[in-house]
Amino acid sequence: MFVAGLMVKEDVSITLFMFAVYAIIKKRDIKWYLLPAIISVAWFLLSIKVFVPFFNNTHHYPMIAYLSDLGTSFREIIMNILSHPVDTFHRL
């Protein structure tokens, strides 16, 4: 079901990544959080970098416009979220 969930939409992998976080909180064995984390991150990067640009005529990820106040690229957005978590929380 994990893999089927990943095939629904590219951002579902971020939600499924939270299962790894939950497994860490519940102090599960390493296989319970390492495998979902690796698969989720790999699928997210693959879908954003390969699948979406291939099927999109503009060759970029169109949903990044929703996060434009945090940055213009994924790297910039992630760096802003990590370096300014309180500001990010207020924007949400």
Secondary structure by P-SEA (a helix, b strand, c coil): caaaaaacccaaaaaaaaaaaaaaaacccccccaaaaaaaaaaaaaaaaccccccccccccccccccccccccaaaaaaaaaacaaaaaaac
